[in-house]
Every structure is written in C-alpha cells, then in structure tokens.
C-alpha cells in the first residue's frame, strides 16, 4: 500500500506541513508506562507499614517483592506473540485494565488473617506481573512503527524515563495516602486510575496508516526514515499457531543480541532496587519516616527522569552528527552505568543530603544509559518485533526475581544495606563490559527463513 493510497480517505490531510501525531503517540506511551511503574512501586511505598502489619521479615518481604517479576518473566514470550498476533492496541488495552484491576484488589487483603494475606498478596502481585508482561514489548513495537531510526532514541528515552517520573509524581502521593489513610488505599487509588486510563488508550491509539489525524508528509517522514509503518502486515499468523521457537533459537545464537540481553538483566537490577528496596532503605537504614521517604525518593527520580530524556537526545544527536548507530547507542549506556556505580559511596556517607545527592547521581546515570529499548527497536527482526522484545524483556526482568530476594538475604544476614549497594553497582559494571566487549556492531538482525 502506497503512502498516497493510505490517506486517500482523508484528502484534507494530504498536503501542507507534516503533522506531529507520532509525538502524541509517545506521550501516550509515556503516560501508560508511568502508570505501569507506579503500580509496580505501590508495594515499596506501602511496604514498611504492610511489613509491620503482617509481621514480615526481610527475606519474606523479598519474596513478596519478587512475585511480580516471576509472572512478568513468564509472560514475556506469550505477551510478545500476542502482540504480533493481535496487534498492539487491543493487547495493550487489556493489559492496562487487568494489571489495574489486580492492583485495586490488593487494597482488600486486610480482610484475611496475616498468613493468608501474604499468600493472597503474592498471588495478586503475580497477576499484576502477568498482566503487565506485554507492555514494554508493545512500547518497542509501537515506537518502531511510529518513529524513524533517527528519532527512535528520543522516543524510547521518553517512555522509558517514565519509570522515574512515576516516582516523582506518585511516590509523594502514595506516601501521603499511606500516612493519612493507610496502605490499603494506595492500591485502591492506583487501580481505579488505571481502569480509567485503559479506556483513554482505546480511544487514542491507532497504527500510522489508520490514524485519523496523520498526513502524507508525516507518514512519508516515518516510512522513509526507517519506521516500520506496516509492522502488523509483516507476519500473517494462523489462528492455531504459536510463538516461532526456531526464530527464537536464532535470536539466542546471536552474539550481539545475547550481549544486549545479558546487559539488560544487569541494568534492570538497578531498576528493581529502586522500585522495591530503595524506599525501605531510606526508612530502615537512614531513619526517615514513610512520608519523608515518599518525598525524598522523588528527588533522585527527578534526576533519573532528566537523565533519561538527555540520554535519548544525546544518542540521536550523535546519529545526526554522523556517528554510527553503534557509537550513538553504546556511548550513553556506558557513561550512564559508570555514573550509577557511584551509589557505593553511600556506604561511606553519614548525612542525609549527601546520600540523596549520590543517589540522585546514580539515578541520573541509570536514566541516561537506559537505551535498551531503543537498541531493541534498532535490532529486532521486523517479522517478530513483538516476540523479540518479549525475549529481551524476559532476560531483563529475571532481575526482578533475583534482585529483591538477593537483597533481602543480604539485609537479613548483615543487618545493613551496604552489601546490597555493592551488589547493585557490580551489575552496572557488568553491563558496561557487555556493551564494550560482547555486543559488537549494532544493526538489525536478519532472520533465516524456516522451512
């Protein structure tokens, strides 16, 4: 289908200056991903009060924190296949609705006795993780469809930086709700908000060729710049077919992709430290109140948000200045991970403002180097973009299982978070080694056709 043919039904948009609908699309991705991360963080904000009410030790709390990630990892490959099979719009809408519904239900676990409540909480967190599993592969798939290569770094950085904006916006709100009304109302508030946003998503999102407000000039800009505007047409999957395991084997045999996957596991270790144990660290290790922790946690997150936007802009600017895609993507990742390693210095800091400043630097670095999803959009085979993103996110979010549990054991054994910070910083260093020594040139992976 030609560009002109695609807009034949909307002649009023066929001429003139290019529209900028793609930036509204990335705003929607930013909004739903902010909700995504806020719902993941509900337990960390409410965690100290909940831990006290249910009498949980650090090891048990670590396992409860990990419940989300067990399901999130399990759901990545099926979630990616569902995206390739049914398209991003519908699958994402169902995803938002169900993760919000299961978040809302967590507000009612207080009706059970302590032992039963822990089990029910684990199950509900598990269901939130399963429901969220298509989200980031969908983000990658939508950005690959709506953005040319030269703008994809900024697009990915914008929606990925929402993990920090979620903390900036919602940590103070959730901290206030916990302190004023109780931890139960955090889940009820966030769940209700998500159900509303699911409806907004359905009304707002379309593929590039089907969007009622895009004009020929913008569609041409996206398509000629490398945007996969026909991504839903690359795979014609039969109703009784499932994930193409032979293609997955090809992905796993690629040194470039395997290096990217392992690096993402290490980078996501930092993410899950900040999402799970960081507010608890502020309360238990640094003696802050829950309300203080909610507000203080937002300060480093502001730096992470800024770092995320700047990292994407810096990467795209390197491309425009003539640097290769490899240099443009790797440089901010390496710089960001080096800055993240600074969190170890907190082990030697005594005053709160020094700790917050160092964590702000680490957050900034984490955001600046968070270009993994841009790399996935650049490297995924166009035939299985959803499945490729799902595999990438599977590797990354195994860290969501291991990080809370390992830190729980470290804190329980040592009575301190010092070892935990060393563990997290070591993962940032391994990510640097992966991108410098393993990944090699970054380019789109070409599948070998299966018989």
C-alpha positions in Angstrom: 0.0 0.0 0.0 1.5 3.4 -1.0 1.5 6.4 1.2 -0.9 8.3 -1.1 -3.3 5.3 -1.1 -3.2 5.1 2.6 -4.6 8.6 3.1 -6.9 8.6 0.1 -9.9 8.8 2.5 -8.6 11.9 4.2 -7.7 14.4 1.5 -7.7 17.4 3.9 -4.6 16.0 5.4 -2.8 15.2 2.2 -0.9 18.5 1.8 0.9 21.0 3.9 3.4 20.8 6.7 3.9 17.4 8.3 1.8 16.6 11.3 3.4 15.5 14.5 1.0 12.8 15.6 3.9 10.5 16.5 4.8 12.7 19.4 1.3 12.4 20.8 1.7 8.6 20.5 4.9 8.7 22.5 3.1 10.9 25.1 0.5 8.1 25.4 3.3 5.6 25.8 4.8 7.8 28.5 1.5 8.1 30.3 0.7 4.4 30.5 4.3 3.4 31.3 4.2 5.9 34.2 1.2 4.1 35.5 2.9 0.8 34.8 5.9 1.7 37.0 3.8 3.4 39.7 1.7 0.2 40.1 4.9 -1.8 40.4 6.1 0.6 43.1 2.9 0.6 45.2 4.3 -2.2 47.4 7.6 -0.5 48.0 5.9 2.7 49.2 3.3 0.8 51.3 5.9 -1.8 52.2 7.1 -0.6 55.6 3.5 -0.3 57.0 2.4 -3.5 55.4 5.5 -5.3 56.6 4.8 -4.2 60.2 1.0 -5.1 60.0 1.7 -8.6 58.5 4.9 -9.2 60.6 7.1 -9.9 57.6 10.9 -10.4 57.9 13.2 -9.0 55.1 13.5 -12.4 53.4 9.7 -12.9 53.2 9.4 -9.3 52.0 11.9 -10.0 49.3 9.9 -12.9 48.0 6.7 -10.9 48.1 8.5 -8.1 46.1 9.7 -10.8 43.6 6.1 -12.1 42.9 5.5 -9.5 40.2 8.7 -10.4 38.3 8.1 -14.2 38.3 4.9 -13.7 36.3 6.3 -10.8 34.3 9.1 -13.0 33.1 6.8 -16.0 32.4 4.5 -13.8 30.4 7.1 -12.1 28.1 7.2 -14.6 25.3 3.4 -15.2 25.2 2.9 -11.5 25.5 5.2 -10.7 22.6 3.5 -13.4 20.5 0.0 -11.9 21.3 1.2 -8.5 20.1 2.4 -10.0 16.8 -0.9 -11.9 16.5 -3.5 -9.4 17.5 -1.7 -6.0 17.3 -0.5 -3.6 20.0 -3.7 -1.5 20.6 -6.0 -4.2 21.8 -3.5 -6.3 23.7 -2.1 -3.2 25.5 -5.6 -2.1 26.5 -6.4 -5.5 28.1 -3.0 -5.4 29.7 -3.7 -2.0 31.3 -7.1 -2.9 32.5 -6.2 -6.2 34.1 -3.0 -5.0 35.9 -5.0 -2.1 37.3 -7.8 -4.4 38.4 -5.4 -6.7 40.3 -3.7 -3.7 41.8 -7.0 -2.5 43.1 -7.8 -5.9 44.7 -4.6 -5.7 46.8 -6.3 -3.0 48.8 -8.6 -5.6 50.3 -6.1 -8.2 51.6 -6.6 -6.8 55.1 -9.8 -8.9 55.4 -7.6 -12.0 55.7 -5.5 -13.1 58.6 -1.8 -12.4 58.3 -0.7 -15.8 56.9 -3.5 -15.9 54.3 -3.0 -12.2 53.4 0.7 -12.9 52.5 -0.4 -15.7 50.1 -3.2 -13.6 48.6 -0.8 -10.7 48.2 1.8 -12.9 46.4 -0.9 -14.2 44.0 -2.2 -10.7 43.2 1.3 -9.3 42.7 1.9 -12.3 40.4 -1.3 -11.5 38.4 -0.2 -7.8 38.1 3.1 -9.0 36.6 1.4 -11.4 34.2 -0.9 -8.6 33.1 1.9 -6.1 32.6 4.1 -8.5 30.5 3.1 -7.2 27.0 3.6 -3.6 28.0 7.3 -3.0 27.1 7.4 -5.2 24.0 4.3 -3.2 22.9 6.2 0.1 23.6 9.1 -1.1 21.5 6.8 -2.3 18.7 4.8 0.9 18.6 7.9 3.1 18.6 9.4 1.0 15.8 6.2 1.6 13.8 5.8 5.3 14.5 9.3 6.6 14.6 12.2 6.8 12.0 15.5 5.5 13.2 17.0 9.0 13.8 14.2 9.8 16.3 13.8 6.4 18.0 16.4 7.1 20.7 14.4 10.1 21.9 11.1 8.2 21.7 12.4 5.2 23.7 14.1 7.5 26.2 10.8 9.4 26.7 8.7 6.4 27.5 11.5 4.7 29.4 12.1 7.8 31.6 8.5 7.4 32.9 9.9 4.9 35.5 11.5 8.0 37.2 8.6 10.3 36.5 6.3 7.6 38.2 8.4 8.1 41.3 8.5 11.9 41.1 4.7 12.1 40.6 3.3 9.1 42.6 5.8 8.5 45.4 4.8 11.6 47.3 1.1 10.9 46.6 1.3 7.3 47.7 3.4 8.3 50.8 0.8 10.8 51.8 -2.1 8.3 51.2 -0.3 5.7 53.3 0.4 8.1 56.2 -3.1 9.7 56.1 -5.4 6.8 55.3 -3.4 3.5 55.4 -1.5 1.4 52.9 -4.7 -0.3 51.6 -5.9 3.0 49.9 -2.7 3.2 47.9 -3.7 0.1 45.9 -7.4 1.2 45.6 -6.4 4.7 44.2 -3.9 3.4 41.7 -6.1 0.5 40.5 -9.0 2.8 39.9 -6.8 5.3 38.0 -5.5 2.5 35.7 -9.0 1.3 34.7 -9.8 4.9 33.6 -6.6 5.1 31.6 -7.3 1.8 29.8 -10.4 3.5 28.3 -8.5 6.5 27.2 -5.9 4.3 25.5 -8.6 2.6 23.4 -9.9 5.9 22.1 -6.4 7.4 21.4 -4.2 4.8 19.7 -4.1 3.7 16.1 -1.4 2.4 13.7 0.3 5.0 11.5 -1.8 4.3 8.4 -5.0 4.2 10.3 -4.7 7.3 12.5 -7.3 9.9 11.5 -5.0 12.9 12.1 -1.8 11.9 10.3 -1.0 13.5 6.9 1.0 12.2 4.0 4.1 14.3 4.9 4.4 12.8 8.3 3.7 9.2 7.1 6.4 9.7 4.4 8.9 11.0 7.0 8.3 8.0 9.2 8.4 5.4 6.4 11.4 6.7 4.5 13.3 7.2 7.8 13.1 3.5 8.7 9.8 3.4 10.6 8.1 0.0 10.3 4.7 1.5 9.5 3.4 -1.8 8.2 4.6 -3.8 11.2 1.2 -5.6 11.6 1.5 -6.8 8.0 4.9 -8.5 8.2 3.5 -11.5 10.0 0.4 -13.3 8.9 -0.1 -15.7 11.8 -2.6 -18.5 11.6 -5.1 -18.7 14.4 -3.8 -22.1 15.6 -0.1 -21.1 15.5 2.0 -20.0 18.4 5.5 -18.5 19.0 8.0 -19.4 16.4 10.6 -21.3 18.5 13.0 -21.8 15.6 13.2 -18.0 15.2 13.9 -17.6 19.0 16.8 -20.0 18.7 18.3 -17.8 16.0 18.0 -14.8 18.3 19.7 -16.6 21.2 22.6 -17.7 19.0 23.4 -14.1 18.0 26.4 -12.7 20.0 25.1 -9.2 19.5 21.6 -9.9 20.9 22.8 -12.2 23.7 25.2 -9.4 24.9 22.3 -7.0 24.8 20.1 -9.4 26.7 22.6 -10.0 29.5 23.3 -6.3 29.8 19.6 -5.6 30.2 19.5 -8.1 33.1 22.2 -6.1 34.8 20.6 -2.7 34.1 17.2 -3.9 35.3 18.9 -5.0 38.6 19.3 -1.3 39.2 15.6 -0.6 38.2 14.3 -3.2 40.7 16.5 -1.9 43.5 14.9 1.5 43.1 11.4 0.1 42.7 11.5 -2.3 45.7 14.1 -1.7 48.4 15.1 1.9 47.9 12.2 3.5 49.9 12.7 0.7 52.6 16.5 1.6 52.6 15.6 5.3 53.3 13.3 4.3 56.2 15.3 1.5 57.8 18.9 2.4 57.0 18.6 6.2 57.0 15.9 6.7 59.6 13.3 8.6 57.6 9.6 8.4 58.1 7.4 6.8 55.4 6.1 10.3 54.4 9.7 11.6 54.2 10.8 8.6 52.2 8.0 9.2 49.7 9.1 12.8 49.1 12.9 12.1 49.3 12.6 9.2 46.8 11.2 11.6 44.3 14.3 13.9 44.3 16.7 11.3 42.8 13.9 10.2 40.5 13.7 13.8 39.0 17.4 13.4 38.1 16.7 10.0 36.6 13.9 11.4 34.5 16.1 14.2 33.3 18.9 11.7 32.6 16.5 9.6 30.6 15.5 12.4 28.3 19.0 13.7 27.9 20.4 10.2 27.1 17.9 9.7 24.3 18.6 13.2 22.9 22.3 12.7 23.2 22.1 9.4 21.3 20.0 10.8 18.5 22.3 13.9 18.2 25.3 11.6 17.7 23.5 9.9 14.8 22.7 13.3 13.3 26.4 14.3 13.6 27.4 11.3 11.5 28.4 8.8 14.2 27.4 5.2 13.6 24.4 3.7 15.3 26.7 1.6 17.4 28.5 4.6 18.8 25.3 6.6 19.2 23.7 3.9 21.3 26.6 2.5 23.3 28.1 5.8 24.4 25.3 7.0 26.7 24.8 3.5 28.0 28.4 3.2 29.1 28.5 6.7 30.6 25.3 6.2 32.4 26.4 2.9 34.0 29.6 4.4 35.2 27.6 7.1 37.0 25.3 4.5 38.5 28.3 2.8 40.2 28.7 5.9 42.4 26.0 4.6 44.7 28.7 2.6 46.5 29.8 5.9 48.0 26.6 6.0 50.1 28.2 3.3 52.2 30.7 5.9 53.5 28.3 8.8 53.8 26.7 9.9 57.1 24.5 12.8 56.3 21.1 12.5 54.5 21.8 15.2 52.0 25.0 13.5 50.8 23.2 10.2 50.4 20.4 11.8 48.5 22.8 13.6 46.2 24.8 10.5 45.5 21.6 8.5 44.8 20.5 11.4 42.5 23.7 11.0 40.5 23.2 7.2 40.3 19.5 7.8 39.2 20.7 10.2 36.6 23.2 7.7 35.2 20.6 4.9 35.2 18.3 7.2 33.2 21.0 8.4 30.8 22.0 4.9 30.0 18.5 3.4 29.7 18.5 3.0 25.9 18.0 -0.8 25.8 14.6 -0.4 24.2 15.9 1.9 21.5 18.5 -0.8 20.8 15.8 -3.4 20.6 13.8 -1.3 18.1 17.0 -1.0 16.1 17.9 -4.7 16.1 14.7 -6.7 16.2 13.7 -8.6 13.1 10.7 -6.9 11.6 8.8 -10.2 11.3 8.8 -10.9 15.0 9.3 -7.5 16.6 6.9 -8.3 19.5 8.5 -11.7 20.2 12.0 -10.2 20.1 11.0 -7.5 22.5 9.5 -10.2 24.8 12.7 -12.2 24.8 14.7 -9.1 25.6 12.4 -8.2 28.4 12.4 -11.8 29.7 16.2 -11.6 30.3 15.9 -8.1 31.8 13.1 -8.9 34.2 14.7 -12.1 35.6 16.4 -9.4 37.7 13.0 -8.6 39.1 13.1 -12.1 40.6 16.7 -12.2 41.8 17.2 -8.6 42.9 14.6 -8.4 45.7 15.4 -11.8 47.0 19.2 -11.4 47.0 19.0 -8.0 48.7 16.5 -9.5 51.2 19.1 -12.2 52.1 21.9 -9.6 52.3 20.0 -7.3 54.6 18.7 -10.2 56.7 22.2 -11.7 57.1 24.2 -8.5 57.6 21.6 -6.1 59.1 22.8 -3.5 56.7 22.2 -2.3 53.1 26.0 -1.8 52.4 26.4 -5.2 50.7 23.2 -4.5 48.7 24.6 -1.3 47.2 27.8 -3.1 46.2 25.7 -5.9 44.5 23.7 -3.4 42.5 26.7 -1.3 41.4 28.5 -4.5 40.3 25.7 -5.2 37.9 26.1 -1.8 36.4 29.8 -2.6 35.8 29.0 -5.9 34.1 26.5 -4.1 31.8 29.4 -1.9 30.7 31.6 -4.9 29.9 28.7 -6.5 27.8 28.3 -3.5 25.6 32.1 -2.9 25.2 33.3 -6.5 24.8 30.4 -8.7 23.7 27.7 -6.8 21.7 29.8 -5.6 18.8 28.2 -3.5 15.9 24.5 -2.7 16.5 22.4 -3.5 13.4 19.0 -5.1 12.6 19.1 -8.8 12.9 18.0 -10.7 9.8 16.2 -13.9 10.2 16.9 -17.0 8.2 13.6 -18.3 6.8 12.3 -21.5 8.3 11.3 -24.4 6.1 
